[in-house]
Amino acid sequence: MNRKISYIVEIMWLVIAMFCLLFGTHKTVQDGFSNSYVLFILSAVSFLMYSIRRHLRKSQKN
């Protein structure tokens, strides 16, 4: 994959993780944790994907 595209995908995963975390926090305050835990799971998965993509990009660079 092109380096620029790889970087864009990496940033997209980070943005998705941050959005899910912020929206999950807002939803928890509004409705409670039982209605928002899925957003926290999605945030964790998105951050994990960001970390994997970053590691792959750094290892390809070397």
PQR file of N, CA, C, O and H, with PARSE charges and radii, in Angstrom:
ATOM      1  N   MET A   1       0.852  -1.167   0.000 -0.4000 1.5000
ATOM      2  CA  MET A   1       0.000   0.000   0.000 -0.0000 2.0000
ATOM      3  C   MET A   1       0.902   1.235   0.000  0.5500 1.7000
ATOM      4  O   MET A   1       1.953   1.250   0.640 -0.5500 1.4000
ATOM      5  N   ASN A   2       0.487   2.239  -0.705 -0.4000 1.5000
ATOM      6  CA  ASN A   2       1.231   3.482  -0.770 -0.0000 2.0000
ATOM      7  C   ASN A   2       1.385   4.078   0.632  0.5500 1.7000
ATOM      8  O   ASN A   2       0.480   3.975   1.460 -0.5500 1.4000
ATOM      9  H   ASN A   2      -0.367   2.227  -1.225  0.4000 1.0000
ATOM     10  N   ARG A   3       2.542   4.702   0.891 -0.4000 1.5000
ATOM     11  CA  ARG A   3       2.784   5.249   2.227 -0.0000 2.0000
ATOM     12  C   ARG A   3       1.779   6.327   2.615  0.5500 1.7000
ATOM     13  O   ARG A   3       1.355   6.396   3.768 -0.5500 1.4000
ATOM     14  H   ARG A   3       3.277   4.785   0.219  0.4000 1.0000
ATOM     15  N   LYS A   4       1.403   7.156   1.670 -0.4000 1.5000
ATOM     16  CA  LYS A   4       0.454   8.232   1.968 -0.0000 2.0000
ATOM     17  C   LYS A   4      -0.925   7.663   2.302  0.5500 1.7000
ATOM     18  O   LYS A   4      -1.584   8.133   3.230 -0.5500 1.4000
ATOM     19  H   LYS A   4       1.748   7.100   0.733  0.4000 1.0000
ATOM     20  N   ILE A   5      -1.356   6.662   1.555 -0.4000 1.5000
ATOM     21  CA  ILE A   5      -2.647   6.024   1.823 -0.0000 2.0000
ATOM     22  C   ILE A   5      -2.608   5.320   3.180  0.5500 1.7000
ATOM     23  O   ILE A   5      -3.575   5.372   3.940 -0.5500 1.4000
ATOM     24  H   ILE A   5      -0.820   6.280   0.802  0.4000 1.0000
ATOM     25  N   SER A   6      -1.501   4.670   3.475 -0.4000 1.5000
ATOM     26  CA  SER A   6      -1.349   3.991   4.761 -0.0000 2.0000
ATOM     27  C   SER A   6      -1.445   4.979   5.917  0.5500 1.7000
ATOM     28  O   SER A   6      -2.061   4.692   6.943 -0.5500 1.4000
ATOM     29  H   SER A   6      -0.715   4.627   2.858  0.4000 1.0000
ATOM     30  N   TYR A   7      -0.836   6.136   5.741 -0.4000 1.5000
ATOM     31  CA  TYR A   7      -0.889   7.172   6.772 -0.0000 2.0000
ATOM     32  C   TYR A   7      -2.309   7.703   6.939  0.5500 1.7000
ATOM     33  O   TYR A   7      -2.749   7.941   8.064 -0.5500 1.4000
ATOM     34  H   TYR A   7      -0.335   6.369   4.907  0.4000 1.0000
ATOM     35  N   ILE A   8      -3.022   7.890   5.846 -0.4000 1.5000
ATOM     36  CA  ILE A   8      -4.405   8.380   5.902 -0.0000 2.0000
ATOM     37  C   ILE A   8      -5.299   7.374   6.620  0.5500 1.7000
ATOM     38  O   ILE A   8      -6.133   7.758   7.440 -0.5500 1.4000
ATOM     39  H   ILE A   8      -2.664   7.697   4.932  0.4000 1.0000
ATOM     40  N   VAL A   9      -5.129   6.092   6.318 -0.4000 1.5000
ATOM     41  CA  VAL A   9      -5.925   5.051   6.986 -0.0000 2.0000
ATOM     42  C   VAL A   9      -5.619   5.028   8.481  0.5500 1.7000
ATOM     43  O   VAL A   9      -6.515   4.850   9.306 -0.5500 1.4000
ATOM     44  H   VAL A   9      -4.451   5.780   5.652  0.4000 1.0000
ATOM     45  N   GLU A  10      -4.358   5.208   8.815 -0.4000 1.5000
ATOM     46  CA  GLU A  10      -3.956   5.246  10.226 -0.0000 2.0000
ATOM     47  C   GLU A  10      -4.639   6.400  10.958  0.5500 1.7000
ATOM     48  O   GLU A  10      -5.148   6.217  12.064 -0.5500 1.4000
ATOM     49  H   GLU A  10      -3.630   5.352   8.145  0.4000 1.0000
ATOM     50  N   ILE A  11      -4.653   7.569  10.358 -0.4000 1.5000
ATOM     51  CA  ILE A  11      -5.286   8.733  10.969 -0.0000 2.0000
ATOM     52  C   ILE A  11      -6.802   8.532  11.077  0.5500 1.7000
ATOM     53  O   ILE A  11      -7.421   8.951  12.055 -0.5500 1.4000
ATOM     54  H   ILE A  11      -4.239   7.717   9.460  0.4000 1.0000
ATOM     55  N   MET A  12      -7.392   7.889  10.067 -0.4000 1.5000
ATOM     56  CA  MET A  12      -8.832   7.619  10.118 -0.0000 2.0000
ATOM     57  C   MET A  12      -9.180   6.732  11.308  0.5500 1.7000
ATOM     58  O   MET A  12     -10.179   6.977  11.984 -0.5500 1.4000
ATOM     59  H   MET A  12      -6.890   7.548   9.273  0.4000 1.0000
ATOM     60  N   TRP A  13      -8.374   5.710  11.574 -0.4000 1.5000
ATOM     61  CA  TRP A  13      -8.626   4.844  12.733 -0.0000 2.0000
ATOM     62  C   TRP A  13      -8.530   5.634  14.032  0.5500 1.7000
ATOM     63  O   TRP A  13      -9.306   5.404  14.959 -0.5500 1.4000
ATOM     64  H   TRP A  13      -7.563   5.511  11.025  0.4000 1.0000
ATOM     65  N   LEU A  14      -7.581   6.563  14.101 -0.4000 1.5000
ATOM     66  CA  LEU A  14      -7.433   7.376  15.305 -0.0000 2.0000
ATOM     67  C   LEU A  14      -8.636   8.297  15.490  0.5500 1.7000
ATOM     68  O   LEU A  14      -9.122   8.463  16.609 -0.5500 1.4000
ATOM     69  H   LEU A  14      -6.950   6.750  13.348  0.4000 1.0000
ATOM     70  N   VAL A  15      -9.112   8.888  14.417 -0.4000 1.5000
ATOM     71  CA  VAL A  15     -10.282   9.771  14.498 -0.0000 2.0000
ATOM     72  C   VAL A  15     -11.517   8.983  14.922  0.5500 1.7000
ATOM     73  O   VAL A  15     -12.300   9.453  15.748 -0.5500 1.4000
ATOM     74  H   VAL A  15      -8.717   8.754  13.508  0.4000 1.0000
ATOM     75  N   ILE A  16     -11.695   7.794  14.364 -0.4000 1.5000
ATOM     76  CA  ILE A  16     -12.834   6.949  14.738 -0.0000 2.0000
ATOM     77  C   ILE A  16     -12.757   6.583  16.221  0.5500 1.7000
ATOM     78  O   ILE A  16     -13.770   6.597  16.920 -0.5500 1.4000
ATOM     79  H   ILE A  16     -11.059   7.412  13.693  0.4000 1.0000
ATOM     80  N   ALA A  17     -11.562   6.258  16.697 -0.4000 1.5000
ATOM     81  CA  ALA A  17     -11.393   5.907  18.111 -0.0000 2.0000
ATOM     82  C   ALA A  17     -11.747   7.082  19.015  0.5500 1.7000
ATOM     83  O   ALA A  17     -12.436   6.912  20.020 -0.5500 1.4000
ATOM     84  H   ALA A  17     -10.739   6.247  16.129  0.4000 1.0000
ATOM     85  N   MET A  18     -11.278   8.264  18.659 -0.4000 1.5000
ATOM     86  CA  MET A  18     -11.560   9.439  19.481 -0.0000 2.0000
ATOM     87  C   MET A  18     -13.052   9.791  19.448  0.5500 1.7000
ATOM     88  O   MET A  18     -13.630  10.129  20.481 -0.5500 1.4000
ATOM     89  H   MET A  18     -10.718   8.402  17.842  0.4000 1.0000
ATOM     90  N   PHE A  19     -13.675   9.713  18.269 -0.4000 1.5000
ATOM     91  CA  PHE A  19     -15.100  10.012  18.153 -0.0000 2.0000
ATOM     92  C   PHE A  19     -15.926   9.042  18.993  0.5500 1.7000
ATOM     93  O   PHE A  19     -16.834   9.462  19.710 -0.5500 1.4000
ATOM     94  H   PHE A  19     -13.205   9.438  17.430  0.4000 1.0000
ATOM     95  N   CYS A  20     -15.617   7.748  18.909 -0.4000 1.5000
ATOM     96  CA  CYS A  20     -16.361   6.753  19.696 -0.0000 2.0000
ATOM     97  C   CYS A  20     -16.164   6.974  21.188  0.5500 1.7000
ATOM     98  O   CYS A  20     -17.105   6.813  21.966 -0.5500 1.4000
ATOM     99  H   CYS A  20     -14.879   7.407  18.326  0.4000 1.0000
ATOM    100  N   LEU A  21     -14.961   7.340  21.594 -0.4000 1.5000
ATOM    101  CA  LEU A  21     -14.698   7.583  23.011 -0.0000 2.0000
ATOM    102  C   LEU A  21     -15.474   8.799  23.507  0.5500 1.7000
ATOM    103  O   LEU A  21     -16.085   8.756  24.575 -0.5500 1.4000
ATOM    104  H   LEU A  21     -14.197   7.471  20.962  0.4000 1.0000
ATOM    105  N   LEU A  22     -15.450   9.875  22.739 -0.4000 1.5000
ATOM    106  CA  LEU A  22     -16.178  11.077  23.147 -0.0000 2.0000
ATOM    107  C   LEU A  22     -17.694  10.853  23.140  0.5500 1.7000
ATOM    108  O   LEU A  22     -18.387  11.243  24.079 -0.5500 1.4000
ATOM    109  H   LEU A  22     -14.954   9.911  21.871  0.4000 1.0000
ATOM    110  N   PHE A  23     -18.198  10.233  22.092 -0.4000 1.5000
ATOM    111  CA  PHE A  23     -19.629   9.975  22.021 -0.0000 2.0000
ATOM    112  C   PHE A  23     -20.058   8.972  23.090  0.5500 1.7000
ATOM    113  O   PHE A  23     -21.147   9.093  23.651 -0.5500 1.4000
ATOM    114  H   PHE A  23     -17.635   9.916  21.328  0.4000 1.0000
ATOM    115  N   GLY A  24     -19.211   7.983  23.374 -0.4000 1.5000
ATOM    116  CA  GLY A  24     -19.514   7.017  24.429 -0.0000 2.0000
ATOM    117  C   GLY A  24     -19.581   7.670  25.794  0.5500 1.7000
ATOM    118  O   GLY A  24     -20.440   7.329  26.608 -0.5500 1.4000
ATOM    119  H   GLY A  24     -18.326   7.884  22.919  0.4000 1.0000
ATOM    120  N   THR A  25     -18.673   8.612  26.052 -0.4000 1.5000
ATOM    121  CA  THR A  25     -18.693   9.336  27.314 -0.0000 2.0000
ATOM    122  C   THR A  25     -19.965  10.178  27.434  0.5500 1.7000
ATOM    123  O   THR A  25     -20.609  10.213  28.482 -0.5500 1.4000
ATOM    124  H   THR A  25     -17.976   8.888  25.391  0.4000 1.0000
ATOM    125  N   HIS A  26     -20.307  10.848  26.345 -0.4000 1.5000
ATOM    126  CA  HIS A  26     -21.538  11.654  26.341 -0.0000 2.0000
ATOM    127  C   HIS A  26     -22.766  10.773  26.563  0.5500 1.7000
ATOM    128  O   HIS A  26     -23.656  11.123  27.337 -0.5500 1.4000
ATOM    129  H   HIS A  26     -19.784  10.820  25.493  0.4000 1.0000
ATOM    130  N   LYS A  27     -22.807   9.642  25.888 -0.4000 1.5000
ATOM    131  CA  LYS A  27     -23.945   8.718  26.008 -0.0000 2.0000
ATOM    132  C   LYS A  27     -24.019   8.134  27.426  0.5500 1.7000
ATOM    133  O   LYS A  27     -25.114   7.906  27.939 -0.5500 1.4000
ATOM    134  H   LYS A  27     -22.084   9.358  25.259  0.4000 1.0000
ATOM    135  N   THR A  28     -22.874   7.893  28.056 -0.4000 1.5000
ATOM    136  CA  THR A  28     -22.859   7.371  29.420 -0.0000 2.0000
ATOM    137  C   THR A  28     -23.453   8.388  30.388  0.5500 1.7000
ATOM    138  O   THR A  28     -24.223   8.031  31.280 -0.5500 1.4000
ATOM    139  H   THR A  28     -21.985   8.078  27.639  0.4000 1.0000
ATOM    140  N   VAL A  29     -23.094   9.643  30.208 -0.4000 1.5000
ATOM    141  CA  VAL A  29     -23.633  10.694  31.078 -0.0000 2.0000
ATOM    142  C   VAL A  29     -25.141  10.827  30.874  0.5500 1.7000
ATOM    143  O   VAL A  29     -25.883  11.026  31.837 -0.5500 1.4000
ATOM    144  H   VAL A  29     -22.469   9.933  29.484  0.4000 1.0000
ATOM    145  N   GLN A  30     -25.592  10.720  29.636 -0.4000 1.5000
ATOM    146  CA  GLN A  30     -27.008  10.880  29.324 -0.0000 2.0000
ATOM    147  C   GLN A  30     -27.850   9.682  29.757  0.5500 1.7000
ATOM    148  O   GLN A  30     -28.861   9.846  30.439 -0.5500 1.4000
ATOM    149  H   GLN A  30     -24.989  10.559  28.854  0.4000 1.0000
ATOM    150  N   ASP A  31     -27.431   8.470  29.358 -0.4000 1.5000
ATOM    151  CA  ASP A  31     -28.282   7.284  29.518 -0.0000 2.0000
ATOM    152  C   ASP A  31     -27.734   6.205  30.438  0.5500 1.7000
ATOM    153  O   ASP A  31     -28.470   5.288  30.803 -0.5500 1.4000
ATOM    154  H   ASP A  31     -26.609   8.337  28.804  0.4000 1.0000
ATOM    155  N   GLY A  32     -26.490   6.282  30.815 -0.4000 1.5000
ATOM    156  CA  GLY A  32     -25.891   5.242  31.640 -0.0000 2.0000
ATOM    157  C   GLY A  32     -25.014   4.319  30.811  0.5500 1.7000
ATOM    158  O   GLY A  32     -25.057   4.317  29.581 -0.5500 1.4000
ATOM    159  H   GLY A  32     -25.892   7.026  30.518  0.4000 1.0000
ATOM    160  N   PHE A  33     -24.225   3.542  31.522 -0.4000 1.5000
ATOM    161  CA  PHE A  33     -23.221   2.694  30.872 -0.0000 2.0000
ATOM    162  C   PHE A  33     -23.839   1.543  30.087  0.5500 1.7000
ATOM    163  O   PHE A  33     -23.264   1.103  29.091 -0.5500 1.4000
ATOM    164  H   PHE A  33     -24.190   3.544  32.521  0.4000 1.0000
ATOM    165  N   SER A  34     -24.975   1.056  30.507 -0.4000 1.5000
ATOM    166  CA  SER A  34     -25.579  -0.105  29.844 -0.0000 2.0000
ATOM    167  C   SER A  34     -25.979   0.196  28.401  0.5500 1.7000
ATOM    168  O   SER A  34     -26.103  -0.727  27.596 -0.5500 1.4000
ATOM    169  H   SER A  34     -25.442   1.413  31.317  0.4000 1.0000
ATOM    170  N   ASN A  35     -26.179   1.454  28.061 -0.4000 1.5000
ATOM    171  CA  ASN A  35     -26.543   1.827  26.697 -0.0000 2.0000
ATOM    172  C   ASN A  35     -25.356   2.309  25.871  0.5500 1.7000
ATOM    173  O   ASN A  35     -25.516   2.598  24.685 -0.5500 1.4000
ATOM    174  H   ASN A  35     -26.078   2.205  28.714  0.4000 1.0000
ATOM    175  N   SER A  36     -24.169   2.404  26.469 -0.4000 1.5000
ATOM    176  CA  SER A  36     -23.041   2.984  25.749 -0.0000 2.0000
ATOM    177  C   SER A  36     -21.795   2.111  25.720  0.5500 1.7000
ATOM    178  O   SER A  36     -20.785   2.524  25.149 -0.5500 1.4000
ATOM    179  H   SER A  36     -24.039   2.170  27.432  0.4000 1.0000
ATOM    180  N   TYR A  37     -21.824   0.933  26.307 -0.4000 1.5000
ATOM    181  CA  TYR A  37     -20.616   0.115  26.370 -0.0000 2.0000
ATOM    182  C   TYR A  37     -20.124  -0.304  24.985  0.5500 1.7000
ATOM    183  O   TYR A  37     -18.927  -0.522  24.799 -0.5500 1.4000
ATOM    184  H   TYR A  37     -22.644   0.598  26.771  0.4000 1.0000
ATOM    185  N   VAL A  38     -21.029  -0.419  24.011 -0.4000 1.5000
ATOM    186  CA  VAL A  38     -20.633  -0.802  22.648 -0.0000 2.0000
ATOM    187  C   VAL A  38     -19.705   0.262  22.056  0.5500 1.7000
ATOM    188  O   VAL A  38     -18.757  -0.071  21.345 -0.5500 1.4000
ATOM    189  H   VAL A  38     -22.001  -0.242  24.162  0.4000 1.0000
ATOM    190  N   LEU A  39     -19.970   1.516  22.340 -0.4000 1.5000
ATOM    191  CA  LEU A  39     -19.119   2.592  21.830 -0.0000 2.0000
ATOM    192  C   LEU A  39     -17.712   2.515  22.422  0.5500 1.7000
ATOM    193  O   LEU A  39     -16.738   2.826  21.737 -0.5500 1.4000
ATOM    194  H   LEU A  39     -20.740   1.786  22.917  0.4000 1.0000
ATOM    195  N   PHE A  40     -17.597   2.110  23.667 -0.4000 1.5000
ATOM    196  CA  PHE A  40     -16.279   1.958  24.279 -0.0000 2.0000
ATOM    197  C   PHE A  40     -15.532   0.759  23.688  0.5500 1.7000
ATOM    198  O   PHE A  40     -14.312   0.803  23.531 -0.5500 1.4000
ATOM    199  H   PHE A  40     -18.389   1.858  24.224  0.4000 1.0000
ATOM    200  N   ILE A  41     -16.253  -0.296  23.366 -0.4000 1.5000
ATOM    201  CA  ILE A  41     -15.641  -1.451  22.708 -0.0000 2.0000
ATOM    202  C   ILE A  41     -15.142  -1.045  21.321  0.5500 1.7000
ATOM    203  O   ILE A  41     -14.026  -1.392  20.935 -0.5500 1.4000
ATOM    204  H   ILE A  41     -17.245  -0.331  23.493  0.4000 1.0000
ATOM    205  N   LEU A  42     -15.972  -0.309  20.569 -0.4000 1.5000
ATOM    206  CA  LEU A  42     -15.556   0.173  19.248 -0.0000 2.0000
ATOM    207  C   LEU A  42     -14.354   1.106  19.345  0.5500 1.7000
ATOM    208  O   LEU A  42     -13.471   1.073  18.488 -0.5500 1.4000
ATOM    209  H   LEU A  42     -16.879  -0.028  20.882  0.4000 1.0000
ATOM    210  N   SER A  43     -14.316   1.917  20.359 -0.4000 1.5000
ATOM    211  CA  SER A  43     -13.180   2.801  20.559 -0.0000 2.0000
ATOM    212  C   SER A  43     -11.902   2.007  20.821  0.5500 1.7000
ATOM    213  O   SER A  43     -10.846   2.334  20.279 -0.5500 1.4000
ATOM    214  H   SER A  43     -15.034   1.944  21.055  0.4000 1.0000
ATOM    215  N   ALA A  44     -11.993   0.976  21.642 -0.4000 1.5000
ATOM    216  CA  ALA A  44     -10.829   0.143  21.935 -0.0000 2.0000
ATOM    217  C   ALA A  44     -10.349  -0.601  20.684  0.5500 1.7000
ATOM    218  O   ALA A  44      -9.147  -0.686  20.434 -0.5500 1.4000
ATOM    219  H   ALA A  44     -12.851   0.711  22.082  0.4000 1.0000
ATOM    220  N   VAL A  45     -11.283  -1.133  19.906 -0.4000 1.5000
ATOM    221  CA  VAL A  45     -10.923  -1.842  18.678 -0.0000 2.0000
ATOM    222  C   VAL A  45     -10.295  -0.875  17.675  0.5500 1.7000
ATOM    223  O   VAL A  45      -9.314  -1.217  17.015 -0.5500 1.4000
ATOM    224  H   VAL A  45     -12.260  -1.064  20.109  0.4000 1.0000
ATOM    225  N   SER A  46     -10.845   0.307  17.560 -0.4000 1.5000
ATOM    226  CA  SER A  46     -10.298   1.299  16.634 -0.0000 2.0000
ATOM    227  C   SER A  46      -8.896   1.730  17.053  0.5500 1.7000
ATOM    228  O   SER A  46      -8.020   1.898  16.204 -0.5500 1.4000
ATOM    229  H   SER A  46     -11.642   0.585  18.096  0.4000 1.0000
ATOM    230  N   PHE A  47      -8.680   1.910  18.345 -0.4000 1.5000
ATOM    231  CA  PHE A  47      -7.346   2.272  18.814 -0.0000 2.0000
ATOM    232  C   PHE A  47      -6.360   1.130  18.589  0.5500 1.7000
ATOM    233  O   PHE A  47      -5.195   1.364  18.268 -0.5500 1.4000
ATOM    234  H   PHE A  47      -9.391   1.774  19.034  0.4000 1.0000
ATOM    235  N   LEU A  48      -6.825  -0.097  18.758 -0.4000 1.5000
ATOM    236  CA  LEU A  48      -5.973  -1.253  18.481 -0.0000 2.0000
ATOM    237  C   LEU A  48      -5.598  -1.303  16.997  0.5500 1.7000
ATOM    238  O   LEU A  48      -4.445  -1.568  16.657 -0.5500 1.4000
ATOM    239  H   LEU A  48      -7.772  -0.288  19.019  0.4000 1.0000
ATOM    240  N   MET A  49      -6.563  -1.051  16.121 -0.4000 1.5000
ATOM    241  CA  MET A  49      -6.278  -1.020  14.686 -0.0000 2.0000
ATOM    242  C   MET A  49      -5.306   0.109  14.344  0.5500 1.7000
ATOM    243  O   MET A  49      -4.421  -0.065  13.506 -0.5500 1.4000
ATOM    244  H   MET A  49      -7.499  -0.836  16.397  0.4000 1.0000
ATOM    245  N   TYR A  50      -5.467   1.255  14.983 -0.4000 1.5000
ATOM    246  CA  TYR A  50      -4.526   2.364  14.787 -0.0000 2.0000
ATOM    247  C   TYR A  50      -3.111   1.938  15.182  0.5500 1.7000
ATOM    248  O   TYR A  50      -2.150   2.195  14.456 -0.5500 1.4000
ATOM    249  H   TYR A  50      -6.185   1.397  15.664  0.4000 1.0000
ATOM    250  N   SER A  51      -2.994   1.291  16.330 -0.4000 1.5000
ATOM    251  CA  SER A  51      -1.680   0.858  16.806 -0.0000 2.0000
ATOM    252  C   SER A  51      -1.046  -0.159  15.866  0.5500 1.7000
ATOM    253  O   SER A  51       0.152  -0.090  15.593 -0.5500 1.4000
ATOM    254  H   SER A  51      -3.774   1.082  16.920  0.4000 1.0000
ATOM    255  N   ILE A  52      -1.836  -1.095  15.375 -0.4000 1.5000
ATOM    256  CA  ILE A  52      -1.324  -2.103  14.442 -0.0000 2.0000
ATOM    257  C   ILE A  52      -0.875  -1.445  13.149  0.5500 1.7000
ATOM    258  O   ILE A  52       0.211  -1.739  12.650 -0.5500 1.4000
ATOM    259  H   ILE A  52      -2.809  -1.151  15.597  0.4000 1.0000
ATOM    260  N   ARG A  53      -1.704  -0.550  12.594 -0.4000 1.5000
ATOM    261  CA  ARG A  53      -1.348   0.135  11.352 -0.0000 2.0000
ATOM    262  C   ARG A  53      -0.079   0.966  11.529  0.5500 1.7000
ATOM    263  O   ARG A  53       0.779   0.997  10.646 -0.5500 1.4000
ATOM    264  H   ARG A  53      -2.586  -0.310  13.000  0.4000 1.0000
ATOM    265  N   ARG A  54       0.034   1.636  12.674 -0.4000 1.5000
ATOM    266  CA  ARG A  54       1.222   2.454  12.942 -0.0000 2.0000
ATOM    267  C   ARG A  54       2.469   1.587  13.021  0.5500 1.7000
ATOM    268  O   ARG A  54       3.515   1.931  12.472 -0.5500 1.4000
ATOM    269  H   ARG A  54      -0.663   1.610  13.391  0.4000 1.0000
ATOM    270  N   HIS A  55       2.344   0.460  13.712 -0.4000 1.5000
ATOM    271  CA  HIS A  55       3.477  -0.454  13.827 -0.0000 2.0000
ATOM    272  C   HIS A  55       3.891  -0.985  12.454  0.5500 1.7000
ATOM    273  O   HIS A  55       5.081  -1.060  12.151 -0.5500 1.4000
ATOM    274  H   HIS A  55       1.493   0.181  14.158  0.4000 1.0000
ATOM    275  N   LEU A  56       2.913  -1.350  11.627 -0.4000 1.5000
ATOM    276  CA  LEU A  56       3.211  -1.842  10.279 -0.0000 2.0000
ATOM    277  C   LEU A  56       3.886  -0.762   9.431  0.5500 1.7000
ATOM    278  O   LEU A  56       4.839  -1.036   8.701 -0.5500 1.4000
ATOM    279  H   LEU A  56       1.946  -1.289  11.874  0.4000 1.0000
ATOM    280  N   ARG A  57       3.378   0.469   9.539 -0.4000 1.5000
ATOM    281  CA  ARG A  57       3.962   1.564   8.753 -0.0000 2.0000
ATOM    282  C   ARG A  57       5.390   1.839   9.198  0.5500 1.7000
ATOM    283  O   ARG A  57       6.263   2.055   8.357 -0.5500 1.4000
ATOM    284  H   ARG A  57       2.604   0.692  10.132  0.4000 1.0000
ATOM    285  N   LYS A  58       5.646   1.835  10.498 -0.4000 1.5000
ATOM    286  CA  LYS A  58       6.990   2.073  11.005 -0.0000 2.0000
ATOM    287  C   LYS A  58       7.941   0.946  10.609  0.5500 1.7000
ATOM    288  O   LYS A  58       9.100   1.200  10.279 -0.5500 1.4000
ATOM    289  H   LYS A  58       4.937   1.660  11.181  0.4000 1.0000
ATOM    290  N   SER A  59       7.461  -0.293  10.639 -0.4000 1.5000
ATOM    291  CA  SER A  59       8.339  -1.413  10.272 -0.0000 2.0000
ATOM    292  C   SER A  59       8.622  -1.443   8.772  0.5500 1.7000
ATOM    293  O   SER A  59       9.703  -1.870   8.367 -0.5500 1.4000
ATOM    294  H   SER A  59       6.520  -0.500  10.906  0.4000 1.0000
ATOM    295  N   GLN A  60       7.684  -1.002   7.941 -0.4000 1.5000
ATOM    296  CA  GLN A  60       7.931  -0.932   6.503 -0.0000 2.0000
ATOM    297  C   GLN A  60       8.892   0.192   6.164  0.5500 1.7000
ATOM    298  O   GLN A  60       9.635   0.113   5.186 -0.5500 1.4000
ATOM    299  H   GLN A  60       6.806  -0.655   8.270  0.4000 1.0000
ATOM    300  N   LYS A  61       8.873   1.241   6.979 -0.4000 1.5000
ATOM    301  CA  LYS A  61       9.751   2.381   6.735 -0.0000 2.0000
ATOM    302  C   LYS A  61      11.206   1.986   6.936  0.5500 1.7000
ATOM    303  O   LYS A  61      12.087   2.463   6.220 -0.5500 1.4000
ATOM    304  H   LYS A  61       8.270   1.306   7.774  0.4000 1.0000
ATOM    305  N   ASN A  62      11.459   1.114   7.911 -0.4000 1.5000
ATOM    306  CA  ASN A  62      12.832   0.668   8.184 -0.0000 2.0000
ATOM    307  C   ASN A  62      13.178  -0.394   7.239  0.5500 1.7000
ATOM    308  O   ASN A  62      14.290  -0.921   7.283 -0.5500 1.4000
ATOM    309  H   ASN A  62      10.743   0.727   8.492  0.4000 1.0000
TER
END
